[in-house]
């Protein structure tokens, strides 16, 4: 039996182009050849059972058709499981740093678990965790309080993920996001917003904004098994395909997470490597696209060691990309490179440093190694200090600075983690002071993004979904103060949350992948706590930051190295001049 393609209506999708930009899938679905003849079908979920002399033997391959091409064969000598079968129409190519984890089950003897042998591994039973236990375990940062009912507007938006016509499984079918390299990923359908409907781009999402975490949180809070399946499929794809498993490239790239495929162009032959040959200059992973919280939750729920290892490796990537001793410039400067806190042309509050801080917190939580928390704290000190004035650029230059809210969200998660460790020290006080300073600034100056569409290159529904970040910042700030400040922050959290969840369903394209993932990941805390923020427990007492707390001007390695090189060159010129003058005078 050979499953050669997905068997779906779009089985010849351009998702499946080979290295020479051709589609070589030999036929639709599967074919099974036996001594009695051949039969065909679209999608196979086979169990092979043999009554051998030594007893029964059963073989099953979960997600057999989804991870095509797959094969099962039986002859007098052997049972063969074809994970990369030879007769699938083309060679199989693992790209540099790519891996593929295959799962199959072999039972020697009778299967005592289910009447149909190995049915339990093809349709496994799942558990449901009581929601009060989810809160007590503090599994989801910020949702450690008793939880009531979620906001209905939020639930309506989140549940679009499961909609039979507009949800992620339906999107997967339309793009035919199947096959061993693609299965589990989400089609980035928002990239085709300006394309004719019959000519969408092939575009892969590569876990932007941590869809794995969004699915995991929804499963934890609702118990709906459909969320589990989305989470599990995507996590397995991410740790195999989207992460760059190599130590032979630049430290800035090794073991990093590839971006989604490039904006507004077809992925072409780039597969999940971001940059096609046409329409881009190339590049690699960066701190602005680093998400490992979902992998941590996947590990907690499944025990999958690859999720744990990958999540820790993404924390190590933060340390390595910032290590000046790992670059060609190390002989001129050992300064940090600044790549761990770089966002869109500046070193300061933004998603680059925000994602780096979160990645290190996750790695610390999973490994217990202090160096990850130390790195997170070093990045916080480098980025902002108590008393720093907040520039108006954060609200005036939206395209350049919109993601400063991602840094503030990371401060909220950092404080949550520090308090859980019992470390209510001056560094925690430093982070809280910065968070509250920005929150007060935002209270006076922030508005919904689309109230100023002239400042946006593409004023789309994504900006309304991004307003949920502001609500999330305010809910974090409300936790760490009381009195009038808490009331103001709670009111602003409610305002931005209500605005986003009310305006979004009125917009074209609101069911696209990107805005819905933002709803799942950035609205999760307010989705369950909005309206109850004033009733949160009093803020935990933290040590004040040092009176001398200041942020020194950061000089990245490249700038420092160029200055030293110029100094050395100038010194060399002076030495040569001195020698010439001495020779002339002598």
C-alpha positions, 0 to 999 in steps of 0.5 A: 500500500502506497499513500502517494498524496493527500487524496484531497480535492487539492492534492496537486496544490503548488504546496508540493513543488519540488526543487525544480518547481514541478509537482511530481505526485504520481496519483491521487490518494493511495493504491494497494496491490495484492495477489487478488488485485489492486484497489484505490482510495483517497485516504488510508489509515491502515493496520497491518495484521499478520498471523505468523508462526510465532504469533500475531504481529500488528503494525500501525502508522499514525497519521499515515496519509497526512504525512504522505508519502507512506507505504506498508508492504508484506511478503513472505520474508518481512513487513516493511514500513515505508517512511520515505518510500522509493516509489513516490514519484521523486527523491526525498530531500532533507534540507540542511538543519531539517529533520523528520520524526516518524511514529509507528507502532508494532505489537508482537502478540495479541493486543489486549488494549482494544478489540481492533488491534492498535485502534488505541494508537490511531484514535487515542483517548485524551484526558481533560484537566479541571480548569481549577487545576489549570489555574492552581498549576499556573500553567498559563502565565497570568491565569493563576486565579480562580477562573469564571466564564470567558468573555463571549465575544472572545470565545466567538472569535477564538472558536473560529479556529474550529469552524468547519468552513473557516477554521484551520482544518478547512484552511489546511484542506484548501492549501493541501498543507499535508505531506511529511514536511508540511503537515501540522503547519498553518497556511498563511492565507492573509498573505493572499489578501490582495491576490485573485481568489483563484490564485492564492499564494503558497505561504507557510505560517511557521508558528508566528505569534506562537499558535502552538501556545494558543492551541494549548491554552484553549485546550487547557481552558476548554478541554475540547479535543480539537484544540489538542489535535491542532496543538500536537500537529503543529508542535511536531511540525515546528520542532522538526521543520521550522527549527534550524537544527545545525551548529555549522552556520552563524551563531545568529542562525544555529538552532533558531526558528525560521520566519514565516515565508516572505510577505506577499510573495509565493513560497516557491521552492523555499518550503518553510525556509522563509525566503524564495529565490524571487522577490527577496534578498535572503536571510535567516532566523532572528530574535523577532521570530522566536516562540517556545512557550507553546513547545513548553506547554506541549511538553507538559501535556504530552511528555514529548522530549523533543518539545522540551529539548527544542524549547530549551535550545531556543533559549540557548539560541538567544544567548548564542546570537548575542555572544560576541565571542562566537562571531568573526569580529571577536578578535576586535570586540567581545561586546554583545552583538545586540541581535537578541534585543534588535527590533526593526532598526533599533535596540530598545523595547520591541518584539526582538527583546520581548521574545528573547526574554520570554524564550529565556524564561521558558528555558529556565522553567524547563531546565532550572539553569540560572544562566537563562534567567540571568540573560533575561535580566541582562536584556531587561537592564539593557533595554529600559530602566526605571525613570527612563522617559518614554519617547512619543515615537512609540505612538507616533511611529507605529510602523517602526515601534508598534511592537514595544508592547511585546516587550512590556508583555514579556515584563509581565511574564517575567514578573509572574515567573519571579514571584513564583520563584519567591524572588521579589528582589530589586530586579523584579522591582526594576521590571515593575517600575518600567512596566508601570511607567510605560502603562501610565504613558499608554493610558494618556497616549495610546489609541486603536491603531486604525484610528490613524490609518495614514501612519500604516503601510497596510491598514488591515484587520491585523492591526485591530487584533494587535490592539489586544496586546495593549489590553494585555499590557494593561492587565499585567500593569493592573496586577502590580499596582492598586488604587487609582492606578489599578482602576485606570489600567483595568478600564484601559484593558477593558477598552482595548479588549472590547474594541478589538473583539467588537471591531474585528468581526466587522472587518473583511478578512478577520478570519485570516490565520494571523488575526485569529492567532493573535486573538488566541495568544494575545487575548487569552488573559483578558478573555478570561479576566476582563471585568474582574481585574479590579478584584485581583489580589493586592500586588505582591510587595517587591524590593525597590530598584536600586536608587542608581538604576540607570540604563547605559547606552548600549554599543553593539559589537559591530559598532564597537569593532568598527571604532576599534578598527578605525583607532588601530588604523589611525594608530598605524598611520601615526606610526608610519608617519613617525618612522618616515619623519625619523628616517628623514631627520636621521 
